[in-house]
Amino acid sequence: MLMAALVPIVVVDVRHRIIPDVVVIPATTAVIVLDIVAAAGPWWRAPVGALVVAGALLGPALVRPDGMGMGDVKLCALIGAALGVVAGLTAVLVGLVVAAAWGLGRAAVRRMRPSSVSMPLAPFLAAGVLAVILGPVAFVDSAHGAPHDHAHPPGASVRHAALGTGHGWGHASLAGGCSA
């Protein structure tokens, strides 16, 4: 659900510098409802993830609305609902670090003040999501030098990269995790 929503969100943000409510609000609602219905954990995990991760960007968005809009905050709610608090905050942090590096590099090349660089945030937040989802799997695969196929403890959550989820970091509503 998250990955399917990120594609149009990123495209619209790049083209028009807006996060479409018509995509982000229904996707966030669907992730929360699916997580509760799937009983993938405590019923409150997805709503709390949405509130905490969105809350992390609410302050900066209110302080400097010209730098970050409420659409970015709503996108963070979707990320938090889908990934949970820790992975959601990690994804947002990774996305913000990449955005800052990109913005600083762009400012240096164009000889501008860094605060004057304007760019959409959704592509960087999506990159953070991908880093969190694929990061643990890519790390384990590269450490073993082969596809990841070792046994997991009974009841452990296993999420496959091809399905769009990382090892135990996400929710079943992301893309159909399976239990080993």
VEXZA-965440 format. One record per residue (C-alpha): x, y, z; residue in three letters. Coordinates in steps of 0.1 Angstrom, whole numbers, plus 5000, padded with zeros to 4 digits. Each point is the difference from the previous one (the first is absolute). Example, Ala and Ser with C-alpha at 12.3 -4.5 7.8 and 13.67 -1.06 7.14 Angstrom:
BEGIN
512349555078ALA501450344993SER
//
This chain:
BEGIN
500050005000MET502850245010LEU502049944968MET497050034978ALA499150345015ALA503550134999LEU500349994962VAL497250254992PRO500950215030ILE503650044989VAL499050074964VAL497450275010VAL502450155025ASP502850024974VAL497850154974ARG497850235021HIS501650035034ARG497049865018ILE499249685017ILE496549894988PRO497549955029ASP498049794976VAL502849745002VAL501650045034VAL496950025022ILE498249684986PRO503449815000ALA500650095036THR496549905010THR500349684981ALA503349915016VAL498650065035ILE496849804993VAL501949714984LEU502549995028ASP497249995026ILE498049744980VAL503149784993ALA500750005037ALA503750034991ALA500750135035GLY498450225026PRO497150194985TRP501550335008TRP503349954982ARG499150164967ALA498150305014PRO502750075025VAL502749974973GLY498050254979ALA499750255028LEU503649985012VAL501750014966VAL497750284988ALA500550185033GLY503750004994ALA499650234970LEU497050195012LEU502150255020GLY502450094972PRO497150024976ALA498250255023LEU503150205007VAL501050034963ARG497049924978PRO501850134969ASP502749735005GLY497849705007MET496349974995GLY497349815017MET499949764971GLY503549885011ASP498649965036VAL497149794986LYS502549794980LEU501949945032CYS496849885016ALA499749744972LEU503649895004ILE499549975038GLY496849804996ALA501649764976ALA503449965016LEU499450065036GLY501650265023VAL503749894999VAL500349914964ALA497850294990GLY502150255019LEU503149844985THR498650024965ALA499250375005VAL503450075015LEU501849834971VAL497850194975GLY500750335017LEU503849945001VAL500049914963VAL497950314992ALA502350225020ALA503149864982ALA498350054967TRP498950355008GLY503550105013LEU501649854969GLY497650184978ARG500550335018ALA503849964997ALA499949934963VAL497650294993ARG501850235025ARG496850065019MET499250035037ARG498949655012PRO496850155015SER499050134965SER500049654984VAL496549884994SER499349634992MET497249745005PRO500449795031LEU498049694991ALA502749844978PRO502550025029PHE497549865025LEU499249724975ALA503849934997ALA500149985038GLY497149755000VAL501849794974LEU503250015020ALA498249885031VAL498049734982ILE502949874979LEU502950085024GLY499849705024PRO499449764971VAL502850144979ALA502450005030PHE499249645009VAL500349894964ASP503350174994SER501449875033ALA499149644990HIS501150054964GLY496949824988ALA496250035001PRO498750015035HIS498649655009ASP501049925036HIS497449885025ALA498150245022HIS498849935035PRO496449875002PRO497550294997GLY502650254988ALA498850254975SER501649954966VAL499650274973ARG501449954966HIS501650284979ALA498149904969ALA496850065019LEU501150355010GLY500749945037THR503149965022GLY500749745027HIS497550065028GLY500050384996TRP496650044984GLY496449905002HIS498149724982ALA498150284983SER503250104981LEU500049724975ALA499149665015GLY502749895024GLY500149635009CYS500949825032SER502749745001ALA
//
